Amino acid sequence: MVKEIIWSHKARIKLFAILEFYAQRNGNKKYSAKLYKIFNKELKLLIRNPQLGIQSSKDNIRGLIVLDYIIFYECNDFQLIIHTIWPTNQNPNDLII
């Protein structure tokens, strides 16, 4: 069973960029806080059900759709590794996992 969530450096940067974008655009952090809670709620689901996401073209990497984002992750017996968070409105040809 998965015991910890590990965020890659790239995933943390993407997460903070997304949250900062909404904080600046909206003039407050309310939506950013709400979005962060939603991401965490979905990650808790992944801990219990690691195969919940859709299999990507890369081996062992799955994608979980959360609102307008895809969380790309892989899972082993003890860790859930978050590789990146991808906004679905961006060009998929630019995606690097």
Buried (B, 14 or more C-beta within 10 A) or exposed (E): EBEEBEBBEBBEEBBEEBBEEBBEEEEEBEEBEEBBEEBEEBBEEBBEEBEBBEEBEEEEBBBBEBEEBBBBBBBEEEEBBBBBBBEEEEEEEEEEB
